[in-house]
Amino acid sequence: MQKTTNYGLKKPEQTDFYNVQDFNDNADIIDQKLKENADNIVVQGEKLEKHQEEIKNINTFVHESLLYRWGFFLSAAGEPQIWYEEVVE
């Protein structure tokens, strides 16, 4: 029996008999990985919200007739970071 590369799901051969336990094992792996991914999305969203709240000292400058905003924030590791973006009106 072969297994998938990423999650090790069981891949029965054409000549194998159907085994309900193999199906259930695959379903358990898929369920676990979906839950891990969903939890990670929530954590990343919370980090993003915290990041957005920590943006400090928003300033503007003009370069070659383009208006930019810039400021400071703390990274997830607590390191100060500088950000900037073009202001599009």
GIJO-V787561 format. One record per helix or strand of 3 or more residues. SS is the DSSP state (2 for helix, 1 for strand). FROM is the first residue (numbers start at 1). TO is the last residue. Records with the same first field share a line. If there is no record, write none. Layout:
BEGIN
SS = FROM-TO  FROM-TO
END
This chain:
BEGIN
2 = 20-54
1 = 56-63  66-74  80-86
END
